[in-house]
Amino acid sequence: MYKRILFTFFALLLWGFNYSQTYEIQYTSSYNGKVLTEQPPVLVWADGKENFILNNTIREQKSEYPFEIAKVEKPSNTIISYGFLKPGEIVSSSDAESIGKQTFEFTNETKKILGYTCKKAVTKINSNTIEVWYTNDLKINGGPSVLGQNLGLVLEIERNKNSLITASSIKKVKKTDIDTILKGSIQSTDLLGYKDLLWKSRFTTLKVFDNETINFSEESKSNETVKKYANGTIILKKIQFPAIKEGENIFVEVKQQSNGDAYDRTGTVFFIPQDKATSFFDGLEKGVKTLPFYENGNGKQYYGVSTTENYSPAVEMMRFFTAFGIRKFNHIQLKGKDWQTISPYRQDITELKPDLSEKELWVGAFIGNYDKGGHTISLEITIHKSDQTVHRNNTAIPLFNTLNIMEMAGQEYSTLFDKDKGLLVEFTLQKDLKNAQLRYLTTGHGGWENGDEFVPKANSIFLDGKMTFSFVPWRSDCGSYRLYNPASGNFPDGLSSSDLSRSNWCPGTVTNPNFIPLGDLKAGKHTIQVKIPQGPPEGTSFSSWNVSGVLLGSQ
């Protein structure tokens, strides 16, 4: 009896020692056999009560925000995620189910890692084959991720035979540094809310409009933050842009729904340069005829469409086209058609960075319509850290924008291509411009059957009198967006209006810009000319072309 009691005492003592023993495991990452030296080693502190997963940079408190630490509580296998959004702001979420739902195929394969015998288990995650090597020699569970926490101490994880994370050292420690890292107030939230907060903390968001109405009504009035013009078809808000560094990307995102208008309409997001004596804002405030005008010889005057010595036109960030009645007309039923409820538009506008960084600018949106209900939109601009270096230009010069944003305030439709002169813009470079490009947006409009909206027409660009680029802008994929267009008309031939191919646009889509290479340009005077064989009017129908151009390059 005495021996049995003594054995039990020592067994409990040994069990308590193992339970309290803490191991520190470091892991290195590699890809196709090459160690990823730029990635800090993963660090795991594991004992019988809990595991912490972080990395050495976090341990040294040198990590850039945001970053995460995961804790796995035992024996419940509850994952506590901690998101460090910025100094002094930590959020957390709890997940008691994920580890228990992990499934593995166990194999008879074994190998030694750091002298410990490891077994292999295999699982699949999102079509990725994951091999997990774990040991039971240390009588403790843990690993460099939450994967395999039930198996033992995971010493290696391999994904798709090319991405590897493997233990490089294991040692016993008396104390961890977690108390010096995980301290202060922590805000708890649900798992989805946690992921959303963490995701959004990775980039800067400039909220411009939130569910704002764009309609045509004398009742549309400005308020303290949002200005409205042209009977509510234009909305405007002043936005302060932060310093945007090289390597950061800029995106503009619009979400649009019908609030009463059933038709496909031209929409644009723009900002107003204010670097010259006169700006587009003056036209909004004082009337379109206060802006300089352009003449092509047809007897009409086109106000505010092209640059002059004292005026810069509005810069188009994104051109979008509303779908036929999305959301408001979803009650129109067709068998097999489950209508979308919102039109999302998102576009990379990084090339416009030189005109945005550290500027306070009027940012606006326009949807051409004559409906009292009109449309609702939300608009955000986001700035992201990125390794992508597609656009390295440090100069962006607005040249022209013929889209009649002030249509409902008397601005002429862009019918200026009915003469051979087309659009001729003169500009002066103060310095040489290297790797010049023309950011060119174009869409054809008007008429029916014979109108330029439905007839392919060549757009030709001339630099200093010499043709440099010519193409036919055309979209033949409009039928892909049928589910965004509940109010689209249907024809006897089995097609819907929203199916029809058009001159570079479809109902419910964004029109992408063309980047036309112009080479290196010397300082001094230059001309850009746009020619389009615009079709003639037919009765009350007429054709027009909305084109905008920004000169990009490096000085």
C-alpha positions in Angstrom: 0.0 0.0 0.0 2.8 2.4 0.9 4.6 1.7 -2.4 1.3 2.3 -4.3 0.7 5.7 -2.6 4.3 6.7 -3.2 4.1 5.8 -6.9 0.9 7.7 -7.3 2.4 10.8 -5.6 5.4 10.8 -7.9 3.2 10.2 -11.0 1.1 13.2 -10.0 4.2 15.2 -9.4 5.6 14.2 -12.8 2.2 14.9 -14.5 2.1 18.4 -12.9 5.6 19.1 -14.1 4.8 18.1 -17.7 1.6 20.1 -17.6 3.4 23.3 -16.5 6.5 22.8 -18.8 6.6 25.5 -21.6 8.3 24.9 -24.9 9.5 27.5 -27.3 9.5 26.4 -30.9 10.8 28.4 -33.9 9.9 27.7 -37.5 11.3 28.8 -40.8 9.4 29.2 -44.0 10.6 28.2 -47.5 9.2 28.0 -51.0 10.5 25.6 -53.7 13.4 24.8 -51.4 14.5 28.4 -50.9 14.3 29.9 -47.4 12.1 33.0 -47.3 14.5 35.2 -45.4 12.2 38.2 -45.6 9.6 36.5 -43.4 10.2 36.5 -39.7 10.4 33.1 -38.1 7.1 31.8 -36.6 7.3 31.5 -32.8 5.2 29.2 -30.7 5.0 29.0 -26.9 3.3 25.8 -25.9 2.4 24.2 -22.6 -0.3 21.9 -21.3 -2.7 24.8 -20.8 -2.4 27.0 -23.8 -0.4 27.7 -27.0 0.5 31.1 -28.4 1.3 31.5 -32.1 3.2 34.7 -33.2 6.5 35.6 -34.8 9.9 37.0 -33.7 9.1 40.5 -35.0 6.0 40.7 -32.9 8.0 39.4 -29.9 10.5 42.2 -30.4 7.5 44.6 -30.7 8.8 45.8 -34.1 5.9 44.5 -36.2 4.0 46.8 -38.5 0.2 47.2 -37.8 -2.0 45.3 -38.2 -0.8 42.0 -36.9 -2.2 39.0 -35.1 -1.5 36.6 -32.3 -3.4 33.3 -31.9 -4.0 31.5 -28.6 -5.2 27.9 -28.4 -6.8 27.1 -25.0 -6.7 23.5 -23.8 -8.3 21.1 -23.4 -11.3 22.9 -25.1 -9.2 23.7 -28.2 -10.8 27.1 -28.3 -8.9 29.6 -30.6 -8.7 33.1 -29.3 -7.5 35.5 -32.0 -6.1 38.9 -31.1 -5.9 41.6 -33.8 -3.6 44.5 -33.1 -5.1 47.2 -35.4 -3.0 50.1 -34.2 -1.2 51.2 -31.0 -3.6 50.8 -28.1 -6.3 49.2 -30.2 -6.7 45.4 -29.9 -9.7 43.3 -30.9 -10.3 39.6 -30.2 -12.7 36.8 -31.2 -13.3 33.3 -29.9 -13.8 30.1 -32.0 -14.5 26.9 -30.2 -15.4 24.8 -33.3 -12.8 25.0 -36.0 -10.2 22.6 -34.5 -12.8 20.0 -33.8 -14.0 20.1 -37.4 -10.5 19.4 -38.8 -10.3 16.0 -40.6 -7.2 14.1 -41.6 -6.1 11.0 -43.5 -3.5 9.3 -41.4 -0.5 7.5 -43.0 2.2 5.1 -41.8 5.0 7.4 -43.0 7.4 8.7 -40.4 10.6 10.8 -40.4 12.8 12.6 -37.9 12.7 16.3 -37.3 15.1 17.8 -34.8 15.6 14.3 -33.5 11.9 13.7 -32.8 9.9 11.0 -34.6 7.1 12.5 -36.6 4.0 11.0 -38.2 2.3 12.3 -41.3 -1.4 13.3 -41.7 -2.9 14.7 -44.8 -5.9 17.1 -45.3 -7.3 19.3 -48.0 -8.2 22.9 -47.6 -9.7 24.9 -50.5 -8.3 22.4 -53.0 -4.8 22.7 -51.4 -3.2 19.4 -50.3 -1.7 19.9 -46.8 0.8 17.5 -45.2 1.2 17.8 -41.4 4.1 16.2 -39.6 3.6 15.9 -35.9 5.3 14.2 -32.9 3.9 12.8 -29.7 7.4 12.4 -28.1 7.0 15.6 -26.1 3.5 14.7 -24.8 2.2 18.2 -25.8 0.1 19.7 -28.5 0.8 22.8 -30.6 2.1 24.0 -33.9 2.8 27.0 -36.2 -0.9 27.3 -37.1 -4.2 26.2 -35.7 -4.0 23.2 -38.1 -3.3 19.9 -36.4 -3.6 21.2 -32.8 -5.3 17.9 -31.9 -2.6 15.7 -33.3 0.5 16.4 -31.2 3.3 18.9 -31.6 3.3 19.9 -35.3 6.9 20.4 -36.5 6.3 20.7 -40.2 3.5 21.7 -42.6 3.8 21.4 -46.3 1.3 22.8 -48.8 1.1 21.5 -52.4 4.7 20.1 -52.3 6.2 23.6 -52.6 5.4 25.8 -49.6 7.0 24.6 -46.3 7.1 25.7 -42.7 9.4 23.6 -40.5 10.7 23.7 -36.9 14.2 24.9 -36.7 14.6 24.8 -32.9 12.9 23.6 -29.7 13.8 24.5 -26.2 12.3 24.6 -22.7 11.7 28.0 -21.2 10.7 29.1 -17.8 8.8 32.2 -18.9 7.4 33.7 -22.1 7.1 37.4 -23.1 3.4 37.2 -23.8 2.5 39.5 -20.9 4.6 42.3 -22.3 2.9 42.0 -25.7 -0.7 41.2 -24.9 -1.7 44.0 -22.5 -4.2 46.8 -22.3 -7.8 47.0 -23.2 -9.1 44.4 -25.6 -12.4 44.7 -27.4 -14.3 41.4 -28.0 -16.4 40.9 -31.1 -17.8 38.0 -33.1 -15.6 36.2 -35.6 -17.0 37.8 -38.7 -16.8 41.3 -37.1 -13.2 40.5 -36.1 -12.2 39.5 -39.6 -13.8 42.6 -41.0 -12.1 45.0 -38.6 -8.7 43.3 -39.2 -9.2 43.4 -43.0 -10.2 47.1 -43.0 -7.3 48.1 -40.8 -4.9 46.9 -43.6 -5.8 49.9 -45.8 -7.0 53.5 -45.6 -10.6 54.2 -46.4 -11.9 57.5 -47.5 -15.7 57.5 -47.2 -17.2 59.9 -49.8 -20.9 59.1 -50.1 -23.1 56.7 -48.1 -26.4 55.7 -49.8 -26.7 59.2 -51.3 -29.5 59.9 -53.8 -28.7 61.1 -57.3 -32.0 62.2 -59.0 -33.7 65.0 -60.9 -35.8 67.1 -58.6 -36.1 70.8 -57.6 -36.3 69.4 -54.1 -32.7 68.1 -54.2 -30.8 70.4 -51.9 -27.2 70.6 -50.5 -26.5 70.0 -46.9 -23.5 70.6 -44.6 -21.3 67.9 -46.2 -22.8 67.0 -49.6 -23.4 69.6 -52.3 -26.0 69.0 -55.0 -26.1 70.6 -58.4 -28.1 70.4 -61.7 -31.3 69.5 -59.8 -29.6 66.7 -57.9 -27.9 64.9 -60.8 -24.5 65.9 -59.4 -23.3 65.3 -55.9 -20.1 66.7 -54.5 -18.0 66.4 -51.3 -14.6 67.8 -50.3 -12.1 65.1 -49.4 -8.7 65.4 -47.8 -6.3 62.8 -49.3 -3.3 61.7 -47.2 0.2 61.4 -48.5 0.2 58.4 -50.8 3.6 56.8 -51.1 5.2 55.1 -54.0 4.1 51.4 -54.1 0.6 52.2 -52.7 -2.4 51.5 -54.8 -5.6 53.5 -55.0 -9.1 52.1 -55.7 -12.4 53.7 -56.2 -15.6 51.7 -55.4 -19.2 52.5 -56.1 -22.3 50.6 -55.2 -25.4 51.7 -57.1 -29.1 50.8 -57.0 -32.2 52.2 -58.8 -34.4 54.3 -56.6 -37.0 54.8 -59.3 -35.2 55.2 -62.7 -35.6 52.1 -64.8 -33.1 52.9 -67.5 -29.4 52.5 -68.2 -27.6 55.8 -67.5 -24.2 57.2 -67.9 -22.4 57.6 -64.5 -19.0 59.1 -63.6 -16.9 59.6 -60.6 -14.6 62.6 -60.9 -12.5 65.1 -58.9 -12.0 68.8 -59.6 -8.4 70.1 -60.0 -8.0 73.6 -58.5 -4.5 74.4 -59.6 -5.5 77.1 -62.1 -7.5 80.4 -62.0 -10.7 78.7 -63.1 -12.0 75.3 -62.2 -15.0 73.1 -63.0 -16.3 74.0 -59.5 -16.8 77.6 -60.8 -19.1 76.3 -63.5 -21.1 74.4 -60.9 -21.4 77.4 -58.7 -21.8 80.2 -61.3 -23.1 78.4 -64.3 -21.5 76.4 -67.1 -21.0 79.5 -69.4 -18.4 80.9 -66.9 -16.1 78.1 -68.2 -13.9 78.4 -71.3 -15.5 76.8 -74.4 -14.3 74.8 -77.3 -15.5 75.1 -80.9 -15.1 72.6 -83.7 -16.7 74.7 -86.4 -20.3 73.3 -86.2 -21.6 76.5 -84.5 -21.9 75.0 -81.0 -19.9 75.9 -78.0 -18.7 73.1 -75.7 -18.1 74.6 -72.2 -15.5 73.2 -69.8 -14.3 70.2 -71.8 -10.6 70.9 -72.5 -7.6 72.4 -70.7 -6.5 76.0 -71.3 -3.7 78.1 -69.7 -6.1 79.1 -66.9 -8.4 76.1 -66.7 -8.2 72.3 -66.0 -11.3 70.1 -66.7 -12.7 67.7 -64.2 -10.7 64.4 -64.0 -12.7 61.3 -64.5 -11.7 58.6 -62.0 -14.3 56.0 -63.1 -17.0 55.8 -65.7 -19.8 53.4 -65.0 -23.2 52.6 -66.4 -26.3 51.9 -64.4 -28.2 48.7 -65.1 -31.9 48.7 -66.1 -33.7 49.2 -62.7 -31.7 47.1 -60.4 -33.4 46.5 -57.0 -36.3 48.9 -57.6 -37.7 46.8 -60.4 -36.8 43.4 -59.1 -40.5 42.6 -58.8 -40.5 42.0 -62.6 -40.4 38.2 -62.8 -38.9 36.0 -65.5 -38.6 32.3 -65.0 -35.0 31.3 -64.2 -34.0 34.9 -63.4 -32.9 35.7 -59.9 -32.0 39.4 -60.1 -29.0 40.9 -58.4 -29.8 43.6 -55.9 -26.8 46.0 -56.3 -24.4 47.0 -59.0 -20.8 47.0 -57.7 -18.1 48.9 -59.6 -14.5 48.9 -58.5 -11.4 50.2 -60.3 -7.7 50.8 -59.8 -6.9 54.5 -60.3 -3.3 54.4 -59.0 -2.1 56.3 -62.1 -3.9 59.4 -60.8 -1.9 59.5 -57.6 0.2 62.6 -58.4 -3.1 64.6 -58.5 -4.5 63.2 -55.3 -1.7 62.8 -52.8 -1.9 65.3 -50.0 -4.6 67.3 -51.8 -7.9 68.5 -50.6 -10.3 68.1 -53.5 -13.9 68.2 -54.5 -14.9 64.6 -55.4 -18.2 64.2 -57.2 -20.5 61.7 -58.9 -23.0 62.2 -61.7 -25.7 60.0 -63.1 -27.6 61.4 -66.1 -31.3 61.0 -65.4 -34.6 62.9 -65.4 -36.3 60.8 -62.7 -37.4 62.1 -59.3 -36.5 58.8 -57.6 -33.3 58.4 -59.5 -30.6 56.3 -58.1 -28.7 55.7 -54.8 -25.0 55.3 -54.6 -22.2 54.7 -52.0 -18.7 55.7 -52.8 -15.4 54.9 -51.1 -11.8 55.4 -52.1 -9.3 53.0 -50.6 -5.5 53.2 -50.4 -3.5 50.0 -50.1 0.2 49.1 -49.5 1.3 47.0 -52.4 4.4 45.6 -54.2 2.8 46.2 -57.6 4.7 48.9 -59.6 2.7 49.1 -62.8 2.2 52.9 -62.5 5.3 54.8 -61.7 4.3 58.1 -63.2 4.9 61.2 -61.0 2.9 63.5 -63.3 -0.8 63.5 -64.3 -2.0 66.4 -66.4 -5.8 66.7 -67.2 -6.3 67.4 -70.9 -10.0 66.9 -71.7 -13.4 65.5 -70.5 -16.3 65.8 -72.9 -18.8 64.0 -70.7 -21.6 66.5 -70.1 -21.7 66.3 -66.3 -23.7 69.4 -66.2 -26.2 68.1 -68.7 -29.2 69.2 -66.6 -27.6 72.6 -66.1 -27.2 73.4 -69.8 -24.0 71.7 -70.8 -24.0 70.5 -74.4 -23.9 66.9 -75.4 -20.5 65.8 -76.7 -21.5 66.0 -80.4 -18.2 67.8 -81.3 -17.0 64.8 -83.4 -19.4 65.7 -86.3 -16.6 67.7 -87.9 -13.2 66.4 -89.1 -11.5 68.6 -86.5 -13.0 66.6 -83.7 -11.4 67.5 -80.4 -8.1 69.4 -80.7 -6.3 70.3 -77.4 -3.3 72.4 -77.0 -1.1 72.1 -73.9 2.4 73.2 -72.8 4.9 71.1 -70.8 7.1 73.0 -68.5 9.5 70.1 -68.3 10.4 67.0 -70.4 8.0 64.1 -69.9 9.4 60.6 -70.0 7.3 57.5 -70.8 4.3 59.6 -71.6 0.9 57.9 -71.8 -2.6 59.1 -72.5 -5.2 57.7 -70.1 -8.1 57.6 -72.5 -11.7 56.8 -71.7 -14.3 56.6 -74.5 -17.9 55.5 -75.0 -20.3 56.0 -77.8 -24.0 57.1 -77.3 -27.3 57.9 -79.0 -29.6 56.8 -81.7 -31.1 53.5 -82.3 -29.8 50.8 -84.7 -27.9 53.4 -86.7 -26.7 55.4 -83.7 -23.1 55.3 -82.6 -24.1 53.5 -79.4 -24.7 50.4 -81.6 -22.3 51.0 -84.5 -18.5 50.4 -84.1 -16.5 53.5 -84.8 -12.8 54.0 -84.9 -11.2 56.4 -82.4 -8.0 57.9 -83.7 -5.5 59.8 -81.5 -3.1 62.3 -83.0 0.0 63.7 -81.2 1.4 66.9 -82.7 -0.5 66.2 -85.9 0.6 62.6 -86.3 -1.6 59.6 -85.7 -0.3 57.6 -82.8 -3.1 55.2 -82.0 -6.4 54.1 -83.6 -8.8 51.4 -82.4 -12.5 50.5 -82.3 -13.9 50.6 -78.8 -16.6 47.9 -78.5 -18.2 45.6 -75.9 -19.6 42.3 -77.0 -20.1 40.8 -73.5 -23.2 42.7 -72.4 -25.3 39.6 -72.1 -23.1 38.5 -69.2 -24.9 41.1 -67.0 -28.5 40.2 -67.7 -29.2 39.4 -64.0 -28.4 43.0 -63.1 -31.0 44.3 -65.5 -34.6 43.4 -64.4 -36.3 46.2 -66.3 -34.5 45.6 -69.6 -36.8 45.4 -72.6 -37.2 42.0 -74.3 -37.4 41.6 -78.1 -39.2 39.2 -80.4 -35.8 37.7 -81.5 -35.2 36.5 -77.9 -32.7 39.1 -77.0 -32.9 41.7 -74.2 -31.8 45.3 -74.6 -29.1 44.8 -72.0 -27.7 41.9 -74.2 -26.9 44.1 -77.1 -23.2 45.0 -77.9 -22.3 48.6 -77.5 -19.6 51.2 -78.1 -17.4 50.3 -75.2 -20.0 49.9 -72.4 -22.7 47.6 -71.1 -25.6 48.4 -68.7 -24.3 47.6 -65.2 -20.5 47.8 -65.9 -17.4 49.9 -65.6 -15.6 51.2 -68.8 -11.9 50.7 -68.5 -9.4 53.3 -69.7 -6.9 52.7 -72.5 -3.3 53.6 -71.8 -1.9 54.9 -75.1 1.9 55.1 -75.2 3.2 58.5 -76.5 6.9 58.1 -75.9 9.1 60.8 -74.4 7.8 64.4 -74.9 10.0 67.5 -74.8 9.1 70.6 -72.8 7.1 73.1 -74.9 3.8 73.2 -76.8 2.0 70.1 -78.0 -1.4 69.1 -79.3 -3.6 66.1 -78.8 -6.4 65.5 -81.3 -9.2 63.0 -81.1 -11.1 62.1 -84.3 -14.2 59.9 -84.4 -16.5 59.5 -87.5 -19.6 60.5 -85.5 -22.9 59.5 -87.2 -25.4 62.1 -88.4 -28.7 62.9 -86.5 -31.8 60.9 -87.5 -34.9 62.9 -86.6 -34.8 63.7 -82.9 -32.0 61.1 -82.3 -28.4 62.0 -82.4 -25.0 60.4 -81.6 -22.3 61.6 -79.2 -19.0 60.5 -77.7 -17.9 60.9 -74.2 -14.1 61.0 -74.1 -11.7 62.0 -71.3 -8.0 62.1 -71.3 -5.2 62.6 -68.7 -1.5 62.8 -69.8 0.7 60.6 -67.6 4.4 60.4 -67.3 7.5 61.2 -65.3 9.2 64.6 -65.1 
